[in-house]
Amino acid sequence: DEREEELSSIKAIYPDELVIDSNNSFNASITLPVAPNTPLSIIFLPPIDGAPPTTLPNSPSKNDTQETSNGFPKRDVHELSYLPPLHLQITLPEGYPSNKAPQFELSTSPPWLPETILQKLQDEGLLLWEEYGHEQVLFSYITQLQDAAERGFDLADSDGGILGVSQDMKIALLDFDIKMKREKFEHETFDCGICLEPKKGSACFRLPRCSHVFCVSCLQDFYVNCITEGDVNGVKCLSPGCGKENIKNSGQARKKKSERLLTPNELLQIPMEKAMVQRYVALKRKKKLESDKSTIYCPRTWCQGAARSNKYPKITDITQIVESDDEDEEDETTAEVGETPEDSKPKGTPHTDRLAICEDCNYAFCRVCHAGWHGEFVRCWPRDASELTQEEQASLNYILAHTSPCPTCSVPCQKTHGCNHMSCFQCKTHFCYLCSSWLNPNNPYEHFNQPEKPCYMRLWELEEGDDGNGEVHFDGIRGAEAAAQRAARAAAEAQMEEIEAAEREQAQAGANEPIAIILNGVEEIDLGVEEPVPPPAPEPPAAVHPAAAP
């Protein structure tokens, strides 16, 4: 039988894909994968008005108002590289192929492909049988369907290149795409960019944003070490040129480029321990708070937590963090436009909001005078430096004596060992520890080889660290502060000496110069010795009169 012969040939070509019905040997089915050469744009249509919702609504954002050329919100468009397979049901009737045409039935699960496309593909199978002159067409038809699947069924050339799909199938389609990408990734082999060893994809992780691949063990060791030491700026892609090509090709002139850090969700996917990711999120937020000059801290010495802020809310669940693609670009865009926090406030909002509440101990205090909250109608003044507590003054004195400020961000930096070529932990600026001068990153040691510089041949001073003993001469900001402190101490000592000298002169003048005092017309000499004052004379007794005799 020609039907049995053709099905056995197809079974030999597709041994795993083709399934022959055990009840009817002339019925068969085959599953064809759908992996377009170009990712297919899928738009998940919102439910019809009046229909019950199938999913929870997304949180409102500024992207809700942005639309594509077709009027669909951008947040609902997804580029899918893998879609659920095409299922072909084959029935070869008696008389095939010479007298009767084969019967084809196409379907997808879930039904993401429109019925019109499926019907068109089924009709093409019958036309193919007619063109072949009523000959065997199964292999040719299956090949034609595979070619159509690689082209994405030509959906990119119709309807604006976007396929509309019901919202009910969103989770199924996205999960299928992720699953297939992961399966393909696990069967490939990659060279780790850190250890340079070939590794299977099952032992590697691909960074979602830049697609660079590293083995999981190398990523875990490096990121755990960075988070443990507090270097959150190191939690980024470890490829040396990552991100630089995009900025170069875009032609954007940026004063300062900040490399994008990994999000908590990316760290959890590596995977990393949740406690370590929680520490990373806390350190990253702490860095933002410290770099923001408007941050207010609790005045209680045993707390010192940051005040509540809408800009940097306290993080309770790291899985709910949604970060932008590039936070630094947003910050720079805001700076270029010239927006200020006051500009973003709604009309009618007072510019002086003095109430601050600690996010740790819930202590309400005034952000101006740092006293307990006294109400909006009480006048207060900022606390000056003379009102620093003993602990604050001790901390300030230690910072001034043992650190040099960064010339870019003014963060105090202390050297523990090594040469005087420093790299700021906060902004990565290269500077000289002795004078806080900016150093060229390409040749930072040129500064120490110029005779006209005050740091000439002083690269290895304080090699064992800065102990603040005052024996090393500093220039720049730290030198000016030290000179100002020395001048203030000298002025205070001179003033004290003048006061002590005046007191000694006054005491000596009072001991040697007699003072003439005239009492009752007689001039007496007062030698400056106090004489005791005599007590007052007693009053004379009253006279006693004898009583008259009767």
MARVO-725114 format. One record per residue: x, y, z of N, C-alpha, C in turn. Coordinates in steps of 0.05 Angstrom, whole numbers, plus 5000, padded with zeros to 4 digits. Layout:
// residues N
XYZXYZXYZ ...
END
This chain:
// residues 550
501749765000500050005000501850255000 501250444982502850694980502650855006 500350855018499951005043501850905065 501950645069503750525089506650575082 507350565057510050615049510950905054 509151095049509851375053510051435083 508251335099508351385128510851265140 511751025131514150905141516651065133 516551185109518851355101518951605118 516651725123516551965141517451895169 516651655178517451565205520451535207 521751445186524651425186526051695187 524751895174525952165174525452305201 523052275212522252405237521552185257 523552045268522851815286521551905312 522352135322521352225348518852395345 518652535323516552735320513952605310 514152405291511752295279510652065297 508152075302506751875319504451765302 504551495298502451355282500351245301 497851285294495551195310495550895311 495450785336495550495339492950365330 490650515330488150415321487750425291 489050625279488750655250491550715239 492750535225495450575216495750785194 493550895184493651095164493151375175 492951395202492751645216495351695231 496351935229498852005242498752305250 500452365268500752645277503752715281 504352965277507153055279507153335291 509053385309509253645322511653785310 511254035300513254185287513954425304 516454455312517154695329516954955313 516355165328516055435316518255605329 520355655314522555825323523256015301 521956245298522456425276525356525276 526356575252529056685249529256955262 527057115261526857375274524757355295 525457435320523457415342520757555334 518657425341515957515333514857705355 513857925347512658125366509858035372 509357995398506657915408505558125425 503158205420501658405437499358255450 499258275476497158135491494858335495 492658275481490358465480488958475507 488158705516486658735541483858605538 482658535560479958405558477858605547 475758495536473658655525472158785548 471159035543469659175564467259015572 466958985599464758835610465458555617 467658445606468458175611469958165638 469657945653471057925679474057915675 475558045692478558035689479657755694 481657685678482957425681485557445696 486757685698489157725713488957975729 490658005748490758255764491958475747 490858725750491958945734494759015743 496359115725499059205731498959475746 501059525761501159775776501460005756 500160235761500360455742503160565740 503960645717506660755712506360955689 508661095685508661295664508561175636 509160915634509160785608506360715599 504360745617501660665610500460845588 501461095586500461275567501961265540 504161135539505761115515504560895497 504360945471503060765453504860725429 504460495415505860435391504260555368 505260495343503860595320501060465317 500660235329498060105327496260175350 497160345369495560425391495660245415 497460045415497659855438499759965457 499259925483501260005503503859855499 506059995503508659865499509259645519 508159675543508759475564507559205558 505659185538504358925532505658795508 507758905496509058795473511458635482 511758385472513958215479515158085453 517758075453519157945431519657645439 518357465425518557175431520157035409 522156885417523756725399522756445395 521156345414520056075413517156095420 515555955404512655945408511755655409 509455605421508455325423508355195395 509054945393509254805367506654785352 507054735326504754695308504154395307 501654325312500854045313499453975287 500453775271499253695246498153415249 495553395244494153145244493753055215 494752815208494652715180492852475178 491052475158489252255153489552195123 490251945117490551855089488251675082 486251775068483851605062484551395040 482751205038483050995018482751124990 484651054973484751184946486851394944 488151464967490451654966492851504955 494451624938494451914930493151964903 492451754888491651794861488751914859 486951814876484151894873483252094894 484152064918483152234940485552394952 484852644960486952814972487352745002 489652795012490152755041488552965057 487952885082486553065100488453175121 488653435123490453565142488853735162 489753725187488453895208490754015225 490854275226492954415241491754545266 493354545287492554675312494954745329 494554915348496654995367495354995395 496954935415496054935442498055085460 497155315471494555445468494155555440 491655615433491155705405492055985400 494656025398495756295393495756375364 495756175346495856235317492956275307 492356495293489656545285488556325267 485856285268484556085251484956135222 485056385214485456455186488156355176 490156375192492856275184492855965182 491555835201491455545201489955445176 487655575170486155495147487755535121 489155755120490855805096492955595093 494255515114496255305113495055035104 492654975114491354725106490654725076 489754955066489054975038491554945021 493855045031496355025015497154735012 496454565032497054275030495454145007 492954225004491254114983492254214956 492954464954494054574929496654434921 498254374941500754234936500253954924 498153814934497353554923496453574894 495053794888494153844861496553894843 498454064852500754124836502553884831 502653704849504353464846502953254829 500553314819499253124801498252874816 497152924840495952714857498152504863 500452604872502552424881502952464912 504852314923505352334952506552604958 505452734978506153014984506853065014 506852855030507152895059509853025066 511952925055514553035061514753325052 513853375027513953655017512253845033 509953745042508153915058509353975086 510553775098511853815124514154015121 515753985100517954175095516854455091 514654475077513454745072512554865098 511354705116510554815142512954895159 515054745158517454825173518655085163 518655125136519655375125517855605134 515255555134513355775142513755845172 514355635188514855685217517455845221 519455795205521955955207521556245198 519656285180519056565172517056695191 516156555211514156665229511456685216 510956505196508356505181507756775169 509956925163509757185150508057385165 507957345191506357525208507757795211 510357805208511758055211511258245188 510158135166509558305142506658395142 505158315162502258395162501558505190 499558675191498558785216500758945231 502359075216504459235229506659075242 506758815236508958645247508358555275 505958595285505258515313502858335312 502958115326500757925328499257965354 496658005352495058045376494057775387 494557735413493857485426492257555451 490457385459488857425483490557435508 489757595527491257625552491357355568 489457175563489356925577491856745571 493056785548495356615539498056745545 498056965559500557105564502556935580 501656835602503456675620504456425606 502656295591503456045577505556095556 505156305540507056365519509756465530 509756635550512256735561513756505575 512356335589513756105602514955915581 513455865560514555695539517055805526 517056065521519356195509521856175528 521356225553523556215573524655925575 522855735576523555455579525255365555 524455425531525855345507528555475505 528755725512531355865512533255735532 532155655555533855535575534855255566 533055095553533854835544535954855522 535655045504537755085484540355175496 540155345516542555455529544055225544 542655055556543854845572545354635555 544554605530545854405513548254525498 548754785500550954905486553454915505 555754975494558254995509559255285506 560155395528561155675529563855685543 565455885536567955945549567456155570 567856085595567356275617569356515614 568256755616569956995613571657045637 571456895659573056935683575256725685 574456475686576456255689577356155662 576156245640576956185612576855885607 575155735621574855455616572255395602 572155195584569655125571567754995591 565255095591563254985610560654945594 559154745603556554695592554654915601 552554955585550655175592549255115618 548954865625547554805650549154905675 551754945671553455045693554155345689 552755475671553355765665550855935669 551256195668549056385671549456605650 547356675635547556885616546157135627 547657355628546557605639544357705620 541957765630539757825612540158075595 541558275606541658535591543758525569 546058415574548258425555548858155542 547657945552547957665542550757555545 552457675562555057555567554757315585 556357105581556156855594558556805612 557956725637560056645656559056395671 560956245682560156015697559056105724 557255945735555856025759557756045783 559655855785561455855808563156115808 564056205785565756455784564056695792 561556705782559856935789559256935819 558656705830557956695858560356775875 562756675869565056755885565657045883 565557165859566157445856564157625869 561557575864559457745875559257725905 559557485916559457445945561757605958 564157595946566357745957565858045956 564758145934564158435931562058515952 559958365955557858445974558858426003 560558226009561558196036563358426043 564958526024566758746029565359016026 562859016017561459266014561859405988 563159285968563659405942561359345923 559159505926556859455910557359535881 559259715876559859795848561059565832 562059365846563159135832561158925823 558658955831556558765824555458845797 556958785776556258865748557258645730 556858685704557858495685560858505685 562158275685565058255688566558265661 565158305640566458335614567658615613 570258645606571558915607570259125590 569259055567568059255549565059275550 563859155570560859145570559759425574 557959505557556559765560558059995545 560559965540562060185527561360205497 560759975485560159975456557560125451 555660085469552960215464553260515466 554860615486555160905489556661015465 558660865455560260965433558560975408 556860775403555260775379552960975380 551961025404549761215407550561505402 553161565405554161835400553362035422 552461945445551662125466554162205482 554362465486556662575502555762595531 556962425547556262425576558662495592 558362665611560562755627561762525643 559962355653560862135670559161895665 560461665660559061415655559061235679 556761155688556460975710555560705699 556960495705556360235695553860125710 552159985695549759885706550259655725 549059655748549259445767547159235763 547558995773545658775770543358825789 540958745781538558765797538458525817 536958555838536658325857535458075843 533558115824532457875811534557735795 536457875782538557745767540457595786 540957705809542657555828541257305838 538657315843537257085852537056865830 537256945805537156755783539756615780 541956715791544656595785544956305794 544256215818542956345840544856425862 543956615879545456695903543556685927 544656665950543056655975541456905978 539056875988537257105992538357306012 539757196033540857376053543057556041 544657436023546757596011545557805992 543457735978542157925960540858145977 539758076000538558276018540758476027 543058376033545258556041546058736018 546158625994546858785971544759015967 542258955970540159165967540459375988 541059286013541359486035543759656031 545959546022548359706017547959895994 546559805973546059985951544360215958 542360165975540560385984542160566003 543860456020545460616038547260806023 548360706001550160875984548561105972 546161045963544461265951543761475973 543161375997542461566018544861736025 547161626027549561776034550361976012 549861905987550562095966548562315962 546162285974544062495972544462685995 545062935989545563136009543063216025 540663146015538163206028537362996049 538962786052538262576071538662676100 536662626117536762696145536762446161 538462446182538762216199537662266227 536862056240535662086267537662196286 536962396303538862516322539462346346 537962126350538561946372541161806367 543061816386545661706382545561396380 543661276393543460976392541960876368 540861056352539360976328540761066302 540661336297541861456273540961336247 538461246246537261146221536461376203 536061326178535261526159532261596162 531561836156528761916157527261796134 524661766137523061656116523161826091 523361696068523661836043522061696021 520661856005519161735983521061665960 523361805959525361755938526761485942 527461425968528761185974527261045997 524960915990523360786011524860546023 524160486048525360256061524559996048 526459826044525959576029525259356048 522959226043522059006060522058736045 521658746019521658496003523258545978 525458405975527258455952526058345926 524258165928523058055904521058245891 520258455905518458655894519858895883 522458895882523959125872523759125842 522959355831522859395802524659625796 526859575782528859785776528759845746 529460095740529560175712531960045698 532060065672534359955657536960085664 536960345669539360485676538660725693 538960695719538260905738539961155734 542561115727544261335724543461515701 542461385679541661545657539261715664 537361605681535061765689535961995706 537861955724538862165741540162385724 541762305704543062505688541062655670 539062515661536962645645535562855661 534962785686533662985704535463225709 538063175712539863395717540163565692 540063445668540363605644537963785640 535563675646533163835643533064065663 534364025686534464235706532264215726 531063985729528963955749530163945777 528764045796529464045824527363905839 527963825864525763695880523463885884 523964145885521764335889519964345864 521164305840519564315816517664085814 518463855825516763615823514563615843 514563805862512463805883509963915871 507663825879505163935869504764225880 503164365865502664645873501264655900 501964855916500864875942502464735964 504464585957506064445977508164635988 508364656015510364846026513164756020 514964946016517764886009519364806034 518364856057519864786082518164586097 518664336092517364116107519364026128 518964116152520964066173520563806188 518263686185517663436199519163206187 520663056202522062816194521562596214 521162346203520562116220522661906214 523961806234525961596231524661336222 525761216202524560966191525160726209 527060756228527760526245526360536272 526460766285525260786312522760956313 521861066289519461226287519561476304 521861586309522161826325521562066306 519762236315519062476299520762716309 522162846291523863066298523863276276 525063506283525263726264527863696248 527663716222529963686206531763936206 530864156218532464396219534064406245 532764376268534164396294534764126306 533863906294534263636303533163586331 531363756340529963706365527463546360 526163456382523563316379521563496365 519763376351517863526335516263726352 516463976344515164196359512964326344 512164226321509964346306510964536284 509164606266509964776243510265066251 508965156273508765436279510865526300 512765356306514965426325517365496308 518565726315520865816300523365686312 525165586294527565456304529865526285 532265466293534665526277536365276275 537965256253539765026250541765016273 542564776280544664736300547364776288 548964956301551665006290553664806300 556164836291558264646297558864636327 558464856341559064856370557164686386 554964606374552964446388553264146382 555464066369555863786364556163636391 555163396391555463226414558363136416 559063016439561762926443562562706423 560662526417561262316398561562426370 559762616362559962736336562562886332 563363036353565863186351568263006349 568162786364570362586362570562466335 568262396323568262286296569262486276 568462736278569362946260572362986262 573362986287576263026290577862796278 576762556281578162316270578162336240 575962416228575762436198577762646188 577862866202579663086193582563006196 583262836215586062766221586962526205 585162346196585962096185585062056156 583662236144582662196117583262436099 583262376072583462586052580962576034 579662796028577162796013577662745983 575762605971575862565942575262835928 576762905907576263165894573663175878 572462945873569962935857567462935875 567362745893564962715910565362795939 567762875947568462975974568062755995 567962505988567662296007570362256021 570562246048573062206061574161926055 576761906048578061656042580561626060 580861396072583161346090584861126077 587461176077589360986066590460806088 590260546084591260356103594060256097 594760246071597460166063597860236034 600260216024600860255996601760535989 601660595963602660855953600461065956 601061315947599161535950597461565925 597461375907595561375884593061245894 590861395897588461305909586261285888 584361095893581961075876579561085895 577861285890575561325908573661085908 572960995931571160765934568360835924 567661095925564961175918564561215888 566361375876566061455848568261365830 570261215841572461105826574361325814 574361565825576161775816578961715825 580961755808583761725815584761995826 586061995849586962245860589462195878 590862415885593162395902592362425931 593362245948592562245976593762485991 595962595982597362805996596163085990 595163125966594063385959591263375947 590063145945587363105934587063205905 589263205890589163285862588163055845 586563125824585562925806587862815789 587962555786590162425771588962305745 590562305724589762195699589661885702 587461755697587361465701589261315682 589961425659591761295641594661315650 595361525664598161555674598061695701 597161555722596761695748599461765762 601661625755604161675769605761905758 604762025737606162265726606162495746 604062505762603762715782606162715802 607162475809609262455829612062475817 612262515790614762545777615262825766 613563015773613863295764615163465786 617563575781618963725803617363965813 615664085796614264325805611864255823 611264005826608963925843609963885872 608263955891609063915919609363615927 608263435911608363155916610563015901 612463165891614663045876616262855893 616662605882618262395896617062315923 614462345926613162275951610962065948 611461885928609461685922609061485945 611161425960611061215980611061326008 610461576012610161676039607561556051 607561506077605261376090604761106079 606860956073606560696061605160506080 605560536106604260356126601460456134 600460666122597860766129597961036142 595661166142595361436154594461406183 596361456202595661446230594961706242 595061926225594262186235596062306255 598762246254600562356274601462636268 600762746244601463016238604263066229 605862856224608562896216608862926186 606862866170606962886141605563136132 606863276113605663526103603663466081 601263576083599163546064598663806050 597763796025596964026009594063996001 593164175985590364165976588364215998 586064075996583964116015584764046043 585963816046586763726073588963906084 590763996067592864186077591664446085 589664546070588364796078586864766104 585564546107584064506133586064486156 588264336152590264326173591464596180 592064756159593165026163591065196178 588565176171586465326185586265246214 586464986219586464896247588864996263 591264986250593665086264593365386269 592365536249591965816253589965876275 587865716276585865766297587065696325 588565476326589865416352591865626360 593465726341595365936347593966186356 591766256343590366496351589166466379 588066226384586966176411589166186432 591566066426593766076445594766366450 594966526428595766796431593866956448 591266906443589267046458589366976488 589866716493590066636521592566756534 594766766519597166896530596667186536 595267326518594667616523592967646548 590967466551589267486575590867426600 592567226599594167166623596067386629 597267516609599167736614597667976626 595268026616593668256627592968196656 592267946662591567886690593967916708 596367826698598767856715599468146719 599268316698599768606701597868736721 595368656719593368776737593868686766 594568436769595168346796597668476808 599768516791602168646800601668946806 600169076790599569356794597969386820 596169206826594569226850596169176875 598469036873600068976897602069196903 603069336883605269526887604369816888 602269896877601470176876599470236898 600370406919598470476940596270666930 594070646943591770816936591271006959 591271276954590671476974587771506979 586971477004584171507012583971717034 582271907032581872127052579372057068 579872027094577671977112577572187133 575372327136574972537156577172747154 577872817129579873027126582672937130 583172687136585872587141586572387119 588872437105589672257083590972007095 589871777086590971517095591871367070 593771197075594971027053593670757054 592470677032591270417030593170237015 594370047028596269867017595069627003 592469637001591069416987590469187005 590969227032590369007051587669077063 585968897061583268937073583468907103 582369107118582269087147579568997155 579568847177576868747186575168977195 572668967190570769167198569869117226 570269317245569569277273566569247276 565769087295562869057299561669307309 559069357306557869607316557769607346 557969857357557969897386555269817397 555269697421552569627433551069877442 548469857441546770087449546870107480 546870357490546870397520544270297531 544370197556541870097569539970327575 537570267574535470467580535470547609 534970807615534970917643532670807659 533170737684531070627702530170857721 527570917721526471127739525070987762 525771067787524370947810521471027811 519970837819517070897820516471087843 514671267839513871467859512171327880 512771417906511171297929508371407928 506571257933503771357934503371557956 
END
